[in-house]
Amino acid sequence: MRGHEPLIQAMANDEADRHVAAAAIKAGAQVIVTLNLRDFAGLPPGLEVQPPDEFLGNLLDLDPEGMVALLTEQAAALRNPPRTLDEILGALGKLAPDFAADVRQLLREQPGAGSG
């Protein structure tokens, strides 16, 4: 991203991460997704910080069926190495445990659906 440099000094979050906030503003982002919440306090209005679990949970709430379909497609597309949907959810569960659990619950509720 270019053109965000003039915005860096105006950011009030941690000095080492101001370039990230400035780039997000320049890009028109609404959310910065990070586990490093502490360094993103004091963001400008209209820009918020969310941990991955919250962000993915919000996306899941917006379109549960679409998210399950997307994850299923992702699993089917992975070839090197191949991954099952359950393996993808296991990996996601390390950073987004609630999200992974919620997707697994949705899969259990789908008639005839499996997680493989």
C-alpha positions in Angstrom: 0.0 0.0 0.0 1.2 3.5 -0.8 -0.1 6.8 0.1 -0.8 6.0 3.8 2.5 7.5 5.0 1.1 11.0 5.7 -1.5 9.5 8.0 0.9 7.6 10.2 1.7 10.4 12.6 -2.0 11.1 13.2 -2.6 7.6 14.5 -3.0 7.4 18.3 -2.3 3.6 18.7 1.1 2.1 19.6 3.8 3.8 17.6 5.2 0.6 16.2 1.9 -0.3 14.7 0.7 3.1 13.5 1.6 2.3 9.9 -0.9 -0.6 10.0 -3.7 1.7 11.2 -2.8 4.3 8.6 -2.9 1.7 5.8 -6.2 0.4 7.1 -7.6 4.0 7.0 -6.2 4.6 3.5 -7.7 1.3 2.3 -11.1 2.1 3.7 -11.0 -0.9 6.1 -13.5 -1.0 9.0 -11.6 -3.7 11.0 -8.1 -4.6 11.8 -7.9 -8.3 12.7 -5.1 -9.2 15.1 -4.3 -10.9 18.4 -2.3 -7.8 19.3 -5.4 -5.8 20.6 -3.4 -3.8 23.1 -1.3 -2.0 20.4 -4.4 -0.9 18.5 -6.2 1.0 21.3 -7.2 4.6 20.3 -8.1 3.9 16.6 -10.0 6.6 14.7 -13.8 6.4 14.6 -15.0 4.0 12.0 -12.0 1.6 12.5 -12.0 -1.1 15.1 -9.8 -3.9 16.2 -11.0 -7.5 16.6 -9.4 -10.8 17.4 -9.7 -13.5 14.8 -12.2 -15.4 16.7 -14.6 -12.5 17.0 -14.1 -11.4 13.3 -14.7 -14.9 12.0 -17.7 -15.3 14.3 -19.2 -12.1 13.0 -18.8 -13.4 9.4 -20.4 -16.7 10.4 -23.3 -14.9 12.0 -23.8 -12.9 8.7 -23.9 -16.0 6.5 -23.7 -19.3 8.2 -24.4 -21.4 5.2 -22.1 -19.4 3.0 -19.2 -19.7 5.5 -19.7 -23.5 5.8 -19.8 -23.7 2.0 -16.6 -21.6 1.7 -14.7 -23.8 4.2 -15.9 -27.0 2.5 -14.7 -25.6 -0.9 -11.4 -24.6 0.7 -10.9 -28.2 2.0 -11.8 -29.6 -1.4 -9.3 -27.3 -3.1 -6.3 -28.1 -0.9 -4.0 -30.6 -2.6 -0.5 -30.1 -1.3 -1.0 -31.3 1.3 -4.7 -32.3 1.1 -6.7 -31.2 4.1 -10.1 -32.3 5.3 -12.7 -29.9 6.6 -12.1 -31.3 10.1 -8.3 -30.6 9.7 -9.0 -27.0 8.6 -11.3 -26.5 11.6 -8.7 -28.0 13.9 -6.1 -25.5 12.6 -8.5 -22.6 12.8 -9.5 -23.7 16.3 -6.0 -22.7 17.5 -6.7 -19.0 16.9 -10.5 -19.0 16.7 -11.8 -21.8 19.0 -15.3 -20.4 19.3 -15.6 -20.0 15.5 -14.4 -23.6 14.9 -16.8 -24.9 17.5 -19.7 -23.0 16.0 -18.9 -24.3 12.5 -18.8 -27.8 13.8 -22.1 -27.3 15.5 -23.6 -26.1 12.2 -22.2 -29.2 10.5 -23.8 -31.5 13.1 -27.2 -29.7 12.6 -27.1 -30.2 8.8 -29.0 -33.3 7.6 -26.6 -35.8 6.2 -23.6 -33.5 6.5 -20.2 -34.7 7.7 -17.1 -32.8 8.6 -14.7 -34.9 6.4 
